[in-house]
C-alpha cells in the first residue's frame, strides 16, 4: 500500500493529543516491563532464601549426627540435651530462627508403653524436627520444617521414667490439632521448659518423661482460641485447683485433657429504658467456669466500666455463661438484653444491653423464664407483697412512661423535667394539691371543662404502646359518667401530633383506666397524652393522679421486671401467666440490689 503525503503534512509537528497518547502507551509498556522485572527479582529472592534455609537445616542435622545419643535433646526439654530450643543465625544479611523439637519415639515393633506386649523401654529412638523461619522476610513467608530420626547404637535398657499424654478438645468434644502446649517443671534438675503442638488427633505424647509429683505445669492455647492450664496446689491465688499440676510416675502413663475453643466478642452498651446512653457505668461480670474450689475461684471475674458513650468492647471472651451485676454508685441494673445470665458460644459477636435506672432505695429484679427453653417470658404478671401491706405488680417486657407531678407549669416541649407539661387552656388546677389534677375553682365554682397536654415522651426506639393508666382520686357522680377522658398522639418525627381515641378517630376518648391503646400507635417512638376534664355540676370536680402509659421496645429488658424503693423485709413474689402454672416464693430483701429467677412450666 502506498501513502501520498503532502509536503506540509511531512513538516508539521505532533499535536498535544498525539503526544499524550504516545506517552500513555510508553508508560503502560514501561510499567508492565518494570513490574515483570520486579516479580522476577522477587521470585529469585524467594528461591535464594529457601536455598539458604535448606542449607541451614542440613548444617543443623550434621550437628545432630555428630552428637552422642544421650546429648540429642533440647535444653530444658524432654528428652534433655544440648540443642537450643530456639537460636538465631544470620546468613546473606538475613536473620533466621532455628527451632529444635526432639521427641522420644515408641516404636510398636517391640510393643508399646502401656500396651500389650508392654515395652519397658519405650524410648526406642528420637525424632528430631528442625523448623527454619526467616525473621527478616515478609510476614507471609512460610517457615520450612525438616525431620529425621536418630537411633541408639546399643541395646535398650529398662526405662526409669514415665510418659505424659496431653489431649486437647474443643467445646463440642472434637480434637484440636496444632494447639500450642507449653510444659514447665521447675521441681526437677535440670528444669524442663518445652513447647510443642498437638497432632492431627489433638494429642501430644511425651515419652520417657522424668518422674515428678505434681511438678508438671501444662498450658494449652492456640491463636484465636481460649487458654487452659494446670495450677500448683497451695498457691495463695488458687489453693485448691480443679486441675492441679500433673504427676509423672515411673513406668506409668499420665494423661490429662484440656478444652479450648475459639474466643468471642461482647459489645456492651449501658442505657436507660428510653434507649439513652448511660456513660461510665461500673459493673462486674463473672463466668460460671471454676479453676478452684473452697473457696470458689472463677476463671473469669472482672470489674468493668463503659466509656463516655456508654460502650465497651470485650474481646477474647471464652465460651461460658456470664453473670452481670451492678457496682455503680449512681445507677442500678434493672435488666439486660439478653438476660442477666448471658450464654456465649465459641466464635460469636454478641451484643449486650445493660438497662439501668437511677438508684432508688433497695431494688429487686425478677427474671421469668420458660422451663423447657430457658427463654424469657413476656406478659407474665409479677406481684410483690409483704405482711406490712405493701403490694405492687409489674408485667414482664413492659416499660412505663409515668408522670406524677405537674406543679412546674407549662411550656416544656420534651419531657425533661418530671413536673412540667406542654400546655393547657388554663382551666386545669395543677398547683393546689401537687401530684393531683382537677378543674380550677373560681369563687366556689369549678370550670365546666378544661384540658392539659403533656410534654413529648421519647421511648428511644420504635415501640408498641399497650395501656393508659391513671389513678382516679375522686369522680363524683355529679360530674358525669365521662368526666375524665384522654386522647393519645404518636409519631416518629416529634412534630406531627394528631390526638385520637381508642377507635383511631378524633371523636372517641379513653374514659376508663387500664384501657388498651389502639394498635395504630405501634411502631412509633414519640408519644403525648391530652387530658380532658368536664363536670355537669360546677360544685364538683373529678380529680386524678399518676398518669402512666405502658409500652414495649428494644430497650425494655425481656422477661424481667424491677421493683425499687423497697425496705428491708421478707416479701412474697408470685408469678402468673396465662397458659402457665402459677408459682410463688418468699425472698428476704437485705442488700441494695437483689436478683431472683423463676422458671415456669406450661
Phi, psi and omega per residue, in radians:
X1 nan 2.373 -3.087
X2 -1.983 2.298 3.103
X3 -1.881 2.340 3.072
X4 -1.875 2.052 -3.122
X5 -1.912 2.408 3.045
X6 -1.290 2.727 -3.067
X7 -1.053 -0.710 -3.116
X8 -1.194 -0.446 3.084
X9 -1.203 -0.591 -3.089
X10 -1.355 -0.298 -3.087
X11 -1.787 -0.216 -3.114
X12 -1.383 2.733 -3.121
X13 -1.500 -3.136 3.090
X14 -1.366 2.496 3.048
X15 -1.321 2.929 3.137
X16 -1.104 -0.707 -3.139
X17 -1.095 -0.768 3.128
X18 -1.088 -0.692 3.134
X19 -1.127 -0.755 3.140
X20 -1.136 -0.716 3.132
X21 -1.115 -0.793 -3.141
X22 -1.092 -0.712 3.128
X23 -1.121 -0.730 3.132
X24 -1.092 -0.733 3.130
X25 -1.113 -0.753 -3.132
X26 -1.097 -0.768 -3.130
X27 -1.121 -0.748 -3.139
X28 -1.050 -0.829 3.139
X29 -1.117 -0.719 -3.116
X30 -1.142 -0.754 3.124
X31 -1.084 -0.755 3.113
X32 -1.047 -0.780 3.129
X33 -1.125 -0.748 -3.127
X34 -1.124 -0.747 3.133
X35 -1.092 -0.741 3.103
X36 -1.089 -0.715 3.117
X37 -1.110 -0.743 3.119
X38 -1.087 -0.751 -3.140
X39 -1.112 -0.671 3.099
X40 -1.092 -0.740 3.110
X41 -1.096 -0.689 3.130
X42 -1.108 -0.781 -3.131
X43 -1.096 -0.740 3.125
X44 -1.103 -0.675 3.127
X45 -1.157 -0.697 3.112
X46 -1.114 -0.779 3.139
X47 -1.072 -0.772 3.140
X48 -1.092 -0.751 -3.127
X49 -1.119 -0.762 3.122
X50 -1.127 -0.598 3.090
X51 -1.126 -0.724 3.098
X52 -1.104 -0.756 -3.129
X53 -1.101 -0.683 3.105
X54 -1.133 -0.725 3.115
X55 -1.107 -0.687 3.105
X56 -1.090 -0.761 3.132
X57 -1.060 -0.766 3.118
X58 -1.071 -0.701 3.116
X59 -1.090 -0.723 -3.129
X60 -1.178 -0.662 3.105
X61 -1.162 -0.590 3.072
X62 -1.110 -0.665 3.084
X63 -1.099 -0.777 -3.129
X64 -1.088 -0.736 -3.095
X65 -1.125 -0.457 -3.098
X66 -1.631 0.035 3.079
X67 -1.527 2.673 2.961
X68 -1.192 2.675 -3.024
X69 -1.023 -0.690 -3.101
X70 -1.208 -0.335 3.113
X71 -1.591 -0.081 3.101
X72 -1.376 1.709 -3.122
X73 3.118 3.081 -3.103
X74 -1.887 2.700 3.078
X75 -1.082 2.261 -3.118
X76 1.061 0.436 -3.136
X77 -1.969 -3.059 3.027
X78 -2.260 1.965 0.010
X79 -1.282 2.685 3.139
X80 -1.328 2.523 -3.139
X81 -2.842 -2.821 -3.075
X82 -1.909 -0.005 -3.134
X83 -1.373 2.316 3.080
X84 -1.234 2.475 3.111
X85 -1.167 -0.614 3.093
X86 -2.495 2.390 3.060
X87 -2.619 2.733 -3.123
X88 -1.923 2.458 3.120
X89 -2.277 2.353 3.106
X90 -1.869 2.170 3.074
X91 -2.513 2.425 3.112
X92 0.945 0.688 3.138
X93 1.086 0.361 3.074
X94 -2.102 2.566 -3.142
X95 -1.812 2.257 -3.119
X96 -2.126 2.533 3.039
X97 -1.798 2.310 3.099
X98 -1.933 2.068 -3.133
X99 -1.947 2.161 3.111
X100 -1.816 2.296 2.935
X101 -2.210 2.146 3.116
X102 -2.135 2.217 3.139
X103 -2.296 2.483 2.986
X104 -1.217 2.481 -3.132
X105 -2.032 2.259 3.088
X106 -1.701 1.717 -3.102
X107 -1.323 2.199 -3.095
X108 -1.199 -0.067 -3.112
X109 -1.004 -0.683 -3.119
X110 -1.948 0.482 -3.087
X111 1.639 2.993 -3.121
X112 -2.219 2.800 3.139
X113 -1.163 2.050 -3.122
X114 1.460 0.040 -3.130
X115 -1.772 -2.920 3.101
X116 -2.243 2.003 -0.041
X117 -1.244 2.760 -3.120
X118 -1.533 2.304 3.109
X119 -1.593 1.946 -3.118
X120 -1.342 -0.188 3.063
X121 -2.271 1.347 -2.963
X122 -1.270 -0.267 -3.122
X123 -1.426 1.298 -3.040
X124 -1.254 -0.620 -3.131
X125 -2.759 3.121 -3.138
X126 -2.154 2.385 3.048
X127 -1.763 2.153 -3.121
X128 -1.941 2.164 3.088
X129 -2.053 2.230 3.091
X130 -2.011 2.171 3.110
X131 -2.022 2.151 -3.134
X132 -1.845 2.194 3.098
X133 -2.116 2.433 3.108
X134 -1.618 1.896 -3.109
X135 -1.361 -0.353 -3.115
X136 -1.628 -0.075 -3.073
X137 -1.604 3.053 3.074
X138 -1.073 2.624 -3.073
X139 -1.069 -0.418 -3.131
X140 -1.389 -0.110 -3.115
X141 -1.287 2.007 -3.006
X142 -1.346 2.477 3.032
X143 -1.145 2.816 3.098
X144 -2.117 2.317 -3.120
X145 -2.035 2.501 3.090
X146 -2.316 2.547 3.125
X147 -2.284 2.704 3.037
X148 -2.667 2.817 3.107
X149 -1.977 2.489 3.112
X150 -2.168 2.188 -3.112
X151 -1.950 2.596 3.110
X152 -1.293 2.712 3.117
X153 -1.440 -0.525 -3.014
X154 -1.682 3.039 3.105
X155 -1.246 2.713 3.137
X156 -1.221 2.635 2.986
X157 -2.132 2.706 -3.105
X158 -1.037 2.401 -3.089
X159 -1.345 2.500 3.031
X160 -1.848 0.289 -3.114
X161 -2.080 -3.086 3.086
X162 -2.130 -2.825 3.121
X163 -2.343 2.604 -3.118
X164 -2.189 2.143 -3.133
X165 -2.068 2.131 3.135
X166 -1.929 2.191 3.101
X167 -2.028 2.374 -3.086
X168 -2.196 2.198 -3.134
X169 -2.155 2.856 3.012
X170 -1.714 -3.024 -3.051
X171 -1.124 -0.381 3.123
X172 -1.630 0.033 -3.131
X173 1.474 0.213 3.119
X174 -1.586 2.578 -3.126
X175 -1.133 2.573 3.106
X176 -1.928 1.800 3.106
X177 -1.333 2.747 3.069
X178 1.005 0.532 3.001
X179 -1.350 2.480 3.136
X180 -1.408 2.204 3.141
X181 -2.092 2.137 3.084
X182 -1.964 2.173 -3.120
X183 -2.057 2.139 -3.106
X184 -2.208 2.357 3.034
X185 -2.514 1.868 3.123
X186 -1.713 0.113 -3.117
X187 -1.567 -0.150 3.131
X188 -2.130 2.815 3.135
X189 -2.130 2.253 -0.063
X190 -1.239 2.694 3.127
X191 -1.085 2.718 3.085
X192 -1.975 2.291 3.069
X193 -2.664 1.609 -3.051
X194 -2.243 2.714 3.114
X195 -2.213 2.445 3.114
X196 -2.715 -3.119 -3.138
X197 -2.236 2.674 3.079
X198 -1.282 2.736 3.122
X199 -1.462 -2.950 -3.083
X200 -1.112 -0.379 3.115
X201 -1.646 0.189 3.131
X202 1.243 0.464 -3.088
X203 -2.145 2.597 2.982
X204 -2.317 2.131 -3.126
X205 -1.960 2.136 3.084
X206 -1.853 1.831 -3.131
X207 -1.536 2.503 3.092
X208 1.146 0.768 3.085
X209 -1.400 2.353 3.137
X210 -1.069 2.491 3.142
X211 -1.156 2.544 3.135
X212 -2.906 2.354 -3.134
X213 -1.578 2.012 3.112
X214 0.864 0.709 -3.083
X215 -1.852 -0.309 -3.050
X216 -1.622 1.929 3.037
X217 -1.635 2.186 -3.066
X218 -2.101 2.287 3.093
X219 -2.151 2.257 -3.110
X220 -2.087 2.303 3.141
X221 -2.664 3.068 3.048
X222 -2.868 2.557 -3.117
X223 -1.004 2.207 -3.118
X224 1.442 0.049 -3.114
X225 -2.011 2.932 3.029
X226 -1.316 3.058 -3.113
X227 -2.181 2.486 3.035
X228 -2.394 2.582 -3.083
X229 -2.634 2.973 2.991
X230 -1.663 2.861 -3.085
X231 -2.349 2.619 3.094
X232 -1.291 2.379 3.100
X233 -1.254 2.408 3.054
X234 1.590 0.083 3.118
X235 -1.245 2.723 -3.131
X236 -1.121 -0.718 -3.069
X237 -1.258 -0.578 -3.069
X238 -2.602 1.386 -3.008
X239 -1.176 -0.504 -3.088
X240 -2.228 1.303 -3.058
X241 -1.191 2.537 3.065
X242 -1.224 -0.592 3.129
X243 -2.104 1.505 -3.108
X244 -1.311 2.856 3.045
X245 -0.946 2.534 -2.951
X246 -1.555 2.638 3.106
X247 -1.800 2.383 3.028
X248 -1.982 2.213 -3.098
X249 -1.983 2.530 -3.141
X250 -0.995 2.237 3.058
X251 1.329 0.169 -3.123
X252 -2.202 2.762 3.090
X253 -1.724 2.184 3.059
X254 -1.813 2.089 -3.102
X255 -1.979 2.536 3.071
X256 -2.596 2.468 -3.119
X257 -2.025 2.554 3.094
X258 -2.257 2.645 3.099
X259 -2.181 2.055 3.074
X260 -2.312 2.745 3.094
X261 -2.750 3.051 -3.077
X262 -1.106 2.463 -3.107
X263 -1.452 2.870 -3.080
X264 -2.196 3.092 3.132
X265 -2.238 2.385 3.056
X266 -2.024 2.143 3.064
X267 -1.698 1.816 -3.071
X268 -1.630 2.383 2.990
X269 -2.340 2.401 3.108
X270 -1.957 2.275 -3.074
X271 -2.720 3.014 3.053
X272 -1.697 -3.125 -3.050
X273 -1.386 0.147 2.914
X274 -1.841 0.287 3.082
X275 1.163 0.353 3.072
X276 -1.545 2.276 -3.079
X277 -1.105 2.433 3.035
X278 -1.945 1.947 -3.014
X279 -1.492 2.694 3.041
X280 1.001 0.675 -3.105
X281 -1.471 2.213 3.139
X282 -1.597 2.308 3.099
X283 -2.656 2.947 3.091
X284 -2.142 2.619 3.130
X285 -2.343 2.217 -3.077
X286 -2.285 2.312 3.087
X287 -1.468 2.938 3.118
X288 -1.446 -0.416 -3.044
X289 -1.214 2.366 3.122
X290 -1.892 2.532 2.978
X291 -1.946 -0.093 3.120
X292 -2.785 2.781 3.123
X293 -2.290 2.824 3.089
X294 0.890 1.122 0.090
X295 -1.502 2.894 3.082
X296 -1.164 2.232 3.062
X297 -2.031 1.996 -3.094
X298 -1.444 2.492 3.118
X299 -1.141 -0.651 3.098
X300 -2.214 2.113 3.056
X301 -2.697 1.904 -3.015
X302 -2.325 2.547 2.932
X303 -1.647 2.228 -2.981
X304 -2.295 2.942 3.095
X305 -2.702 2.450 3.052
X306 -1.395 2.858 -3.086
X307 -1.496 -2.899 -3.095
X308 -1.150 -0.274 3.095
X309 -1.788 0.140 -3.120
X310 1.268 0.529 -3.088
X311 -2.144 2.660 3.035
X312 -2.751 2.243 3.092
X313 -1.829 2.101 3.103
X314 -1.863 1.969 -3.128
X315 -1.868 2.974 -3.141
X316 0.967 0.746 -3.141
X317 -1.615 2.198 3.141
X318 -1.324 2.614 3.088
X319 -1.103 2.329 -3.047
X320 -3.131 3.111 2.963
X321 -1.856 2.117 -3.053
X322 -1.912 2.368 3.139
X323 -1.886 2.315 -3.085
X324 -1.832 2.351 3.029
X325 -2.471 2.680 -3.059
X326 -1.489 2.640 3.063
X327 -2.461 0.225 -3.052
X328 -1.458 2.542 -3.100
X329 -1.469 -0.243 -3.069
X330 -1.962 -0.410 -3.028
X331 -2.271 2.641 3.004
X332 -1.888 2.693 2.944
X333 -1.436 2.200 3.080
X334 -1.882 0.003 3.088
X335 2.772 2.965 3.083
X336 -2.411 2.833 3.074
X337 -2.409 1.844 0.058
X338 -1.156 -2.951 -3.009
X339 -1.094 2.891 -3.100
X340 -0.980 -0.521 3.028
X341 -1.675 1.814 -2.991
X342 -1.754 1.987 3.084
X343 -1.495 2.141 -3.126
X344 -1.962 2.184 3.071
X345 -1.590 2.873 3.098
X346 -1.131 2.520 2.994
X347 0.987 0.901 3.071
X348 -2.281 2.804 2.972
X349 -2.002 2.019 -3.013
X350 -2.027 2.215 3.018
X351 -1.480 2.434 -3.108
X352 -2.346 1.968 3.066
X353 -1.697 2.205 3.015
X354 -1.834 1.988 -3.093
X355 -1.592 2.258 -3.036
X356 -2.155 2.883 3.034
X357 -2.603 2.627 3.112
X358 -0.985 2.519 3.126
X359 -1.025 2.414 -3.140
X360 -2.647 1.399 -3.121
X361 1.181 -2.811 3.112
X362 -1.311 2.458 -3.044
X363 -2.186 2.472 3.071
X364 -2.101 2.236 3.039
X365 -1.921 2.217 -3.137
X366 -1.984 2.249 3.125
X367 -1.944 2.305 -3.129
X368 -2.106 2.121 -3.120
X369 -2.112 2.752 2.968
X370 -1.393 2.309 -3.031
X371 -1.134 -0.644 -3.056
X372 -1.425 -0.641 -3.066
X373 -1.778 -0.372 -3.065
X374 1.329 0.051 -3.097
X375 -1.432 2.700 3.114
X376 -1.174 2.560 -3.106
X377 -1.852 2.278 3.116
X378 -1.569 2.735 3.019
X379 1.020 0.504 2.997
X380 -1.545 2.328 3.138
X381 -1.537 2.163 3.133
X382 -1.958 2.050 3.131
X383 -1.912 2.322 3.129
X384 -2.078 2.259 -3.118
X385 -2.618 2.820 3.016
X386 -2.511 3.076 -3.060
X387 -1.252 -0.235 3.141
X388 -1.431 -0.006 3.110
X389 1.778 -0.054 3.105
X390 -1.220 2.340 3.029
X391 -2.648 2.364 3.125
X392 -2.712 2.514 -3.139
X393 -2.147 2.621 3.057
X394 -2.538 2.755 -3.112
X395 -2.049 2.315 -3.130
X396 -1.099 2.548 3.132
X397 1.235 0.217 3.103
X398 -1.938 2.353 2.980
X399 -1.845 2.878 -3.112
X400 -2.214 2.294 2.911
X401 -1.847 1.997 -2.961
X402 -2.252 2.452 2.983
X403 -2.288 2.261 -3.074
X404 -2.145 0.008 -3.097
X405 -2.637 2.407 -3.137
X406 -2.246 0.188 -2.994
X407 -1.198 -0.216 3.112
X408 -1.282 -0.264 3.052
X409 1.666 -3.057 -3.030
X410 -1.626 3.092 3.059
X411 1.809 -0.025 -3.115
X412 -1.697 2.045 -3.115
X413 -1.310 -0.915 3.141
X414 -1.817 2.526 -3.050
X415 -1.266 1.526 3.134
X416 -1.817 -0.887 3.076
X417 -1.735 2.264 -2.962
X418 -1.275 -0.117 -3.112
X419 -1.942 0.329 -3.131
X420 -2.166 2.923 -3.114
X421 -2.564 3.132 -3.063
X422 -1.392 -1.072 -3.089
X423 -2.802 2.973 3.014
X424 -2.697 3.003 3.117
X425 -1.584 0.115 3.123
X426 1.529 -0.015 -3.099
X427 -1.805 0.133 3.126
X428 -1.895 2.270 -3.129
X429 -1.635 2.035 3.119
X430 -2.105 0.069 -3.052
X431 -1.904 -0.583 -3.018
X432 -1.049 -0.672 3.123
X433 -2.370 1.488 -3.074
X434 -0.888 2.322 -3.071
X435 1.754 -0.259 3.096
X436 -2.045 2.666 3.052
X437 -2.161 2.396 3.101
X438 -2.704 3.118 3.052
X439 -1.329 2.638 3.103
X440 -1.198 2.496 3.071
X441 -1.903 2.082 3.140
X442 -2.104 1.974 3.131
X443 0.932 0.743 3.029
X444 1.549 -0.094 3.127
X445 -2.064 2.337 3.074
X446 -1.423 2.585 3.062
X447 -1.039 2.596 -3.138
X448 -1.224 -0.534 -3.132
X449 -2.751 2.904 3.101
X450 -3.024 2.786 3.082
X451 -2.427 2.779 3.087
X452 -2.495 2.320 -3.132
X453 -1.945 2.281 -3.114
X454 -1.308 2.869 2.930
X455 -1.220 3.022 3.140
X456 -1.408 2.173 3.006
X457 -1.610 2.318 3.141
X458 -1.945 2.019 3.133
X459 -1.420 -0.166 3.076
X460 1.588 -0.324 3.108
X461 -2.807 2.952 3.091
X462 -1.034 2.382 -2.972
X463 -2.374 2.855 2.978
X464 -1.929 2.139 -3.080
X465 -1.652 2.352 -2.936
X466 -1.907 -1.020 -3.054
X467 -2.471 2.669 2.960
X468 -1.942 2.293 -3.012
X469 -2.317 2.420 2.999
X470 -2.546 2.785 3.133
X471 -1.657 2.054 -3.124
X472 -1.482 1.723 -3.117
X473 -1.201 -0.982 3.043
X474 -2.530 2.526 3.021
X475 -2.579 1.333 -3.097
X476 -0.971 2.533 -3.129
X477 -1.066 -0.415 -3.125
X478 -1.171 -0.367 -3.118
X479 -1.361 -0.337 -3.125
X480 1.943 2.842 -3.042
X481 -1.216 -0.556 -3.080
X482 -2.146 0.953 -3.091
X483 -1.421 -0.213 3.063
X484 -2.154 2.080 -3.118
X485 -2.432 2.683 3.113
X486 -2.314 2.651 2.853
X487 -2.274 2.763 -3.044
X488 -2.253 2.494 3.053
X489 -2.267 2.420 3.121
X490 -2.395 2.776 3.064
X491 -2.936 3.126 3.060
X492 -2.021 0.040 -3.137
X493 -1.961 -0.039 -3.116
X494 0.966 0.612 -3.102
X495 -2.485 -0.581 -3.049
X496 -1.720 1.957 -3.028
X497 -2.119 1.876 3.086
X498 -2.092 1.865 -3.086
X499 -1.426 2.173 -3.087
X500 -2.374 2.915 -3.090
X501 -1.805 -2.882 -3.014
X502 -1.154 -0.351 3.095
X503 -1.690 0.109 3.087
X504 1.460 0.245 3.135
X505 -2.103 2.989 -3.136
X506 -1.315 -0.236 -2.963
X507 -1.712 0.035 -3.136
X508 -2.116 2.866 -3.033
X509 -2.471 2.645 2.957
X510 -1.437 1.964 -3.033
X511 -2.057 0.143 3.035
X512 -2.458 2.498 -3.108
X513 -1.149 2.656 -3.136
X514 1.259 0.337 3.046
X515 -1.278 2.530 3.062
X516 -1.268 2.392 3.118
X517 -1.441 2.384 -3.110
X518 -0.978 2.390 -3.080
X519 -1.146 -0.184 3.111
X520 -1.083 -0.365 -3.137
X521 -1.462 -0.174 -3.097
X522 -1.128 2.754 -3.132
X523 1.172 0.442 3.015
X524 -2.031 2.799 -3.054
X525 -1.855 -0.646 -3.023
X526 -1.856 2.532 -3.105
X527 -2.567 2.525 2.990
X528 -2.322 2.664 2.977
X529 -2.037 2.671 3.025
X530 -2.215 2.161 -3.116
X531 -1.691 2.302 3.072
X532 -2.041 2.160 3.034
X533 -1.834 2.632 3.000
X534 -2.723 2.802 3.061
X535 -2.595 2.510 3.063
X536 -1.552 -0.266 -3.119
X537 -2.322 2.036 -3.033
X538 -1.237 0.022 3.037
X539 -1.543 -0.088 -3.074
X540 -2.323 2.649 3.096
X541 -2.466 2.514 2.952
X542 -1.318 2.643 3.096
X543 -2.380 2.315 3.120
X544 -2.309 2.981 3.052
X545 -2.679 2.982 2.974
X546 0.896 1.305 3.087
X547 -1.554 2.232 -3.106
X548 -2.348 2.631 3.022
X549 -2.262 2.205 3.105
X550 -1.647 2.616 -3.093
X551 -2.774 2.918 3.016
X552 -2.190 2.544 3.109
X553 -2.759 3.093 -3.122
X554 -1.174 -0.279 -3.125
X555 -1.780 0.226 3.024
X556 -1.718 2.092 -3.068
X557 -1.057 2.259 -3.074
X558 -1.274 2.411 3.055
X559 1.107 0.395 -3.055
X560 -2.391 2.554 3.021
X561 -2.365 2.816 -3.083
X562 -2.342 2.397 3.058
X563 -2.122 2.275 -3.091
X564 -2.086 3.061 3.099
X565 0.970 0.714 3.125
X566 -1.559 2.693 3.057
X567 -1.747 2.850 3.080
X568 -1.162 2.053 -3.057
X569 -2.987 2.968 2.993
X570 -1.674 2.150 -3.093
X571 -2.000 2.665 3.013
X572 -1.806 2.191 3.092
X573 -1.868 2.158 3.085
X574 -2.114 2.426 -3.088
X575 -2.056 2.259 3.099
X576 -2.341 2.377 3.120
X577 -2.652 2.270 -3.133
X578 -1.011 2.249 -3.138
X579 1.548 -0.016 3.140
X580 -2.151 2.736 3.058
X581 -1.288 2.358 3.108
X582 -1.291 2.658 3.120
X583 -2.575 2.767 -3.137
X584 -2.722 2.656 3.004
X585 -2.803 2.821 3.129
X586 -1.616 2.563 3.070
X587 -2.434 2.433 3.125
X588 -1.692 2.125 3.131
X589 -1.640 1.959 3.133
X590 -2.182 -0.774 -3.091
X591 -1.410 2.896 3.132
X592 -1.195 -0.457 -3.138
X593 -2.446 2.205 -3.111
X594 -2.316 2.440 3.067
X595 -2.094 2.330 3.069
X596 -2.228 2.307 3.131
X597 -1.934 2.445 3.081
X598 -2.195 2.428 2.966
X599 -2.047 2.247 -3.101
X600 -2.117 2.657 -3.045
X601 -1.950 2.550 3.058
X602 -1.063 nan nan
